[in-house]
Structure formats: structure tokens, C-alpha cells
Amino acid sequence: MNMLRRTRSHRHHEVTSLVIRQRAGVPYEVEQRVCSECRTVLAERALRRAAA
């Protein structure tokens, strides 16, 4: 008999960090919320333009 196993999904545990990303060649500080277990990016928000 072939039994299907269901993997139990986890709850995301958010960790907030500040990173620098480029948009159209301009550096920006970005607040990034990432799950500490699976490293999935949950949300990003541009804060301000970073010094070049």
C-alpha cells in the first residue's frame, strides 16, 4: 500500500535586517524580513537612498 506523507508546514519566524540593494543603478537601504528557518523573503521595504 502506497501511503502519501504530508510534510508539516512551519510557521515563519521573521527576522528583520537592513541590506543595501540597487534599483536602476541607485543604491537604497532596504528593510528585509526573512524567515529564520527556510530563508524565504517575506517582505521588503525601501527605506532611503544610501550614500554612494
C-alpha positions in Angstrom: 0.0 0.0 0.0 1.4 3.4 -1.0 0.9 6.0 1.7 1.4 9.6 1.0 3.3 11.5 3.6 2.4 15.1 4.4 5.2 17.3 5.4 4.1 19.6 8.2 4.4 23.2 7.3 6.1 25.5 9.7 5.3 29.0 10.9 7.5 31.6 9.6 9.7 33.3 12.3 10.5 36.8 11.0 14.0 38.3 11.3 14.4 41.9 10.2 17.6 43.1 8.7 18.9 46.0 6.8 20.5 45.4 3.4 21.7 47.6 0.5 20.1 46.9 -2.9 20.4 48.7 -6.2 17.4 50.0 -8.1 18.1 51.4 -11.6 21.8 51.7 -10.6 21.0 53.7 -7.4 21.8 52.2 -4.0 19.0 52.0 -1.4 18.8 50.8 2.2 16.1 48.1 2.3 14.5 46.6 5.4 14.1 42.9 4.7 12.0 40.4 6.7 13.2 36.8 6.2 12.1 33.6 7.8 14.9 32.3 10.1 14.2 28.6 9.2 13.6 28.5 5.4 15.3 31.8 4.5 12.3 32.9 2.4 12.0 36.7 1.9 8.6 37.6 3.4 8.7 41.4 2.8 11.0 44.2 1.6 10.6 47.9 2.1 12.8 50.6 0.7 13.8 53.0 3.5 16.1 55.6 1.9 18.8 56.2 -0.6 22.2 55.0 0.6 25.4 57.0 0.3 27.3 56.0 -2.7 
